[in-house]
Amino acid sequence: LLAFWREATVRSRIAARALLRIKSRTNSRAFASWVENARFLRGQRVVVSRALGRLQHRVIANAWETWASAIAFVRLNNERLRRALMFIQRHGLGRAFRSWQDLVMNHLKAEKILGQVL
């Protein structure tokens, strides 16, 4: 009976070691797979962060271009408005001068006629 017990214990220990090796191999494979996936994901994170950086740069560049275009448009319109205002002012000033000139000419004619009459 003791021999049977001893043999069962030895078989049980052998089976436990075999099971431990199987678990160890399984755990080792799982760990190796995890390490490989972690490396892959780290590489993917770099790729994604670069792409995101490019995308953000593109968005910022588009915003800058839109702003610069708006500023150029405003400056162009301001210049056009300034020129139009100068034209209107010069035209109005010229008209006022011509009215004054006509008034003076009429006054001089009237004086000449009065001088001839008197």
Secondary structure, 3 states (H helix, E strand, C coil): CHHHHHHHHHHHHHHHHHHHHHHHHHHHHHHHHHHHHHHHHHHHHHHHHHHHHHHHHHHHHHHHHHHHHHHHHHHHHHHHHHHHHHHHHHHHHHHHHHHHHHHHHHHHHHHHHHHHHC
